[in-house]
Every structure is written in structure tokens, then in C-alpha cells.
């Protein structure tokens, strides 16, 4: 099982000393770094800079929002990053959610899975060096009735793995059928079938197995002896995911917890959050919504948690280190994560 890290996104907590942190991660043997993109930093600029400051670590977008760029520009950017990094780039794509897509980008969120499929297909045409002649439901190249012609991206063909960040059942099925890797969130090894059932169904339809996909699951890690305090400190983040990462109608994180057997809790937390009762929403989070979806506790407890991720088939762990408050603490926690995985 490999260790990955994340940078960027809507949180500014992990942007200082970016190069030093990633270089230290590379020295520790971390396999990859994923740059988030929500409503703060974009997912591309930091990786372009890091490509010139690192030598071995893989660089991936975790994720590029498909509605923020047309597919051809996504492909051009991916191929440019791959060339800059000497073939170390991984393209992570996701549909985001309606609040960001419609609120920030002013684009329609309708048919997100169709848009995702078409983006993947157009990118793979570009990576193969083909002319971009494509007729889909949401994307048609060249544009009908205009003066355009099918154009080949003027870069050498590239073998770029595509990872998809998906949570809804149909999107998970597509990931199982078509993606090189899955960027998983709201994941629990105790409830892995909430995701794996659909990933497996998609893989089976394409004559593949889950072992053909890099299962890269995100896991927040906090190590300490005061376990009750650690659990309590993680509940605000869970409440935010249940209530703040989407609208009342569309929240894929909430839906994933519901599929894992926490429907009553997830909906109650969401309702409190939507009413503006954020402290009450945090208090409403049961311990199990932390302990079964994160790696929290003493060093031995965390080691056993990570073992469970490995044993259910997770091939890469995207460790989240937001429990660490300082640069030194974050590096120490990352080193502990690498050591614990190596001990497995």
C-alpha cells in the first residue's frame, strides 16, 4: 500500500512552505501528491511549480473540475504537466457539485456523469495523438455549423493515467469500468461495499477486476494518547461534510454515509447544519462516524486502522494531516504514517 498526500483546495492550512513539505514527503518515500481544487487554489499551478522542484514523486490533480475547463483544454493542460514533470503526472477528474459549478463557474450542472464520460473520452483521444472529432450529448467537436475543423493537440502522445473522484453509484460503476484509479472519500473499510459494490459492478461489465484499478482512498489521520479528545476534535469536519459540502438536495458525501448505514445520523446532522446550528450539528456526530471513517487514536490503534484499509483492497492511502497544527507537526505525522504503512 502506497502513501499519498494532498495540497491546496479551499483550506489555506497546507499552502505555506509547500515546496519544503512536498520535498520532505518525497524523501520519506511518499508516492504521490494530489492538488485539490474547490473554490480556492486551482489544481494546476502548484503542480507546474512542483514539477521543477521534485524528482520522483507523482503529481496528480485531485481534482480538476470538469466544468471549469473545456475537455480539450483539460487534455492540453494534462499533457503539458506530464511533459514538465517527465511523465510523473496523473489526471484526476471530478464533477464537483452544483453549488460550485453553477455558483462559481456559472455552468450547468445537468448530466454530470455524461459530462465526465465525454471529458474522459476526449482526453484519451488527445493523449493518443488523435484529431479531436467527437460527437457527444454535451460536447461536439468541431462545433456544428461553424468554421472549425478537427485538430490534433500539438504535443507528443502521452500515457497519462486517469483517476476519477466519484461517490454516486452510477459514477462509481463508470469508474470501475473505465478509470485507471479511483480517488475515494467518505470511505470506511468496515463499510467498503458502499463504494466497492458499484466499482466492482462496473469493472465486471468491462471484463476487469478491482485489482485493475488503483484504489486511492483518503483517510484523515490523528495520533495521540487522549483518544476521546482526538475523536471530538474530528467531529466538526464530519458535520461540515454532511451539511456544508453540497445543497440540501445534492450532497454526495452525505449520500455515501447514508449507504454505509448512517442515514438517520447523516440527515439529522445535515438538517441542523442547514438551520445554521453548526455547534449542535457537530455534537450530533456519533463517535463511529469518526472512528470508522478515519484513523484516529494511539499509534497502535492507527496502525490497525491502516491495516484494515489494506486488507479490504485499498492500494493507495491519501493521508490527510489537518490534525497537525504546525509545519513540524505535519511532517512528523506524515513520517509516522509512512512508518506505520511500512510496518504493515
N, C-alpha and C positions, 0 to 999 in steps of 0.2 A: 504494500500500500504506500502510495507516494503522498508527499505533503505539498500543498499549495497555499498561497496567501492571497489576500485581496488588498487593493488600494483604491482610493478615490471614492466617487459616489456622492451622496448627499451629506455625508458626515465629513467634517474637516479634521477630525481627530487623528487621521492617519496620513495627512499630507505633508507635515513637517518632516524634514530630514528623510525625504522619500528615497533618494539615491542611496544614502548610507544604509537605510533599512533593507532595501532590496539587495544591495551588495552583500550585506551581512547574511541575508537569507540564502543567497547563492553559495556563500562559503559554508553554510550549515548543511548544504545538500538539498535545499528545497527545490522541487522540480519545476514549479511554475508560479507566476504571478498573474492575477486577474484584475483588470481595471474596471471598476463599476461605473455606471452611467445612469443617473437618475435625474435630478434637477440641479446638480452642482457642477462637478467637473465632467468633461466629456471623457469617453473611454479610450481615445486615440492619442491625444497629445502626450500624455505621460509615458505611454509605451514607446513612442517615437524617440523620446529623450532617453529612456532607459535602454533602448536598443544599443546606444553608443556607450553606455556606462556599465554594461554587463557582458558576459561571455558565453554562459552556458544555460542559464535559467530560461525556461519557456515564457513567452509573453502572450497573454490572451486577453481579449475583450470580454468582460463578464458583467454586462453585455453591451454590444452596440444595439441601440433601439432601432428596429426595422422601419419605424415611421419617421425617424429623424433624417433619413437619407434615402435616396432612390437606390434600388438594388445595384445598378452599375457603379455608383459612387462607393457603395459598400465594398464591392469587389475590387475596385481600383485602390481603395484605402488598404484593404487586406493585403493585396499583392505588394503594395509599397512597403507596408510594415514587415512583410515576410522578407523582402529583399534587404531592407535596412538591418534586420536582425540576423541575417544569414540563415534563414529557414527556421527560425525559432517561434514563429507566430502561429497562434491558434485563434480562429474566428469564432467568438461566442456571440450568438444572436438571441434576441428575445422580443416579444411583442409589447412588453411593458404593460401599462394599464390605461384605462380611459381617462383618468384624471390627468396623467402626464401627456398622453398622446393628443387628446383633444384640448386640454387646458394650456399646455406649454407649447406644443408644436402646431396646434390648430389643424391637425389632420383627423380624418375619420378613423374611429376605432373598429368600424364594422369589419366583420370577417377576418379577425386577426390571424387565425390559423392558415387561411388561404394566402394571406399576405406573407406569412412566414414561409410557407412551402414555395411560393413563387420566388421569394428572395433567395432561398437556398438553391433552387434550380438555376436561376440566372447567375448566381455567384459561381456555381460549379461549371457552367458553360464558359464563363470568363476565365476561371482557373485552368481550364483545359485548352485555352487558346482559341476557342470558337468565336465566330461572329455572333453578336447578340441579336438574334432574330427569335422572338419569343411571343407567344400569344396565350396569355392567361386571362383570368377573370378580373384581376386588378392591375396587372401590368402587361402592356403590349409594346413590343419593340420591333421595328421603329414605330413611332406614333402614327396611327392611321390618318390618311388624308393630308399629311404634311410633306415636307421636303427631305425628311431624314432618310438615312439608309442604315442597314445593319453594319455595326462597327465592331472590330476586334480590339480588345484592350491592348494597347501598345506596350506590353510587358511580356517577358518570357512566361510560359505556362508554369504554374506553381502547384505543388501538392500541399494544400492547406487544410488541416482538419477543421471540421465544423462541429461546434458544440452548441446545443440548444438548451436554453433555460426555460423549462416548461413545467406546468403544475396541473393543468386541467387534463382530464382523461384522454380526450381525442388528441390533444397536443402531445401528451406522453406517448400515445401509440405511434404518432408520426415520428417522434424522436427515436423510438425503438426500431422503427423501420428504416430510417434514413440518415440519422446523425452518426458522427464519429464518437461523440461524447455527450453526456447529459450533465448540465450544471444544476444540481438539485438543492432545493431549500425546503424548509418545513419538513425535514426528513427525520425519521426516528427508526433505528434498527428494530425496535420492538414492533413497529407498525410499518415495516418496509413495503408490505404489499399494497398500501395505499398509493404507492407510486409504481412498484415493480409489476403489479398485475397488468397495468396498461403498457408499460415499457416492454414487457415480455410478449404481450399480445401483438404489439407492433413488430417486434423482432421476429416472431414466429411467422407473421404474414410475409416477411421479406426473406425467409429462409435463413435467418440469423438467430443468435442466442444473445443473452445479456452479456456474455463474456466478450462479444464483439464490440461492445460499447464501453468507453471509459466512463465509469460511474463516478462522477466527481461531486461528492456531497459536501455541503457547507456545514460546519459544526463550530459553534461558539465554545471556547474553552476558558475555564476559570479554575485555578488550582489554589487551594488553601485548606487550612485545618478547621476554620469556622464554616462548616458546610451550610448550616441554616442561613447564615448571613450571605453567603455566596448565592444561594438559591433566591433569597429575597431580592438581591441586587439585580437579578436577571429578569424579574417579572415585568418591569416597565417596558422592556424591549419586546416581550411577548405580547403585551397589551397593545403596543403600537402596531405590531404586525396584524393583530386581529382586528383593530379598528381603524388604523391610520393608513395602511398600505392598500388603499382602494376605496371604492364607494360602498354604500350600503348594499348595492346590487351586485357589484363586481369586486371581489377580494379573493384572489386565488390562494393566498396564504391561509385565510380563514377556511376556505373550502377544503384545503389539504388537511387541516387539523380536524375538520368535521369527518372526513373519510377515515381518519385514524381513530375515531371513536370519541372525539371530544366535541360533538355537535352542540350540546347544551351549553358547555363552558364557552366555546368559541363565539356563539351567538350572543350569550349574555355579556361577555366582555365587549363585543362589538357595539352592542346597544348602549352600554354605559359610556363607551368612548364617543360615540356619535352624539350623546347628550352633553358632551363636554365634561363628564365626570371621570377624568383621567386617573385620579388617585383611587377612586372606587374601582375602576376597571383594572388597575394594577393589583389591588387587593383581591380581586375576584379570580386571578390566575391561580389555579391549583399547582402545587409543587410538581406534579407529574408532567405538566406542560413545559416545565423547565428540564427536569431530570431525565425525561425520556427523549428529548429533542436536542439536548446539548451534552457537553462533557464537563461536569461541574463537581468539585469535591476535592478530596485529598489526591495526592499523586497516584496512589494505588487505585483509587476509585476511577480516576480519569483514564488510567491505563486500561482498566477493564471495560470502560465505556468504549474506548477506541478499538479494543479487540472485538466488540460486538459489531461495530461498523465493518471491520474487515471480514468478520465471519459471515455476514449476510451478503457480501459481494461488492462492497464499496472498494474501488480500486484507487481512488484519489480522495484525499481529505482537503477541503478548502478551509483551513483553520481560521477562525475569526477571533481576534485578540483584543476586542474592545474592552475586556475586563481590566486590561493593563492601562495604567494612567500615565506613565512616563515612557520615554523612549527606551530607557534602560530596562524597565519592567516588561515592555513589549518584546524586546529582544530576548530577555531571559525566558519569558513564557514561550516564545517561538522555539528556543533551543530545547526547552523541556518537551514540547510537542514532538519535535524531531527525535529526541532521545526515546520518548515513550513509544513512538511508532517503530523505531528501530529495534526496541526491546521485544516487540511482538514477533 
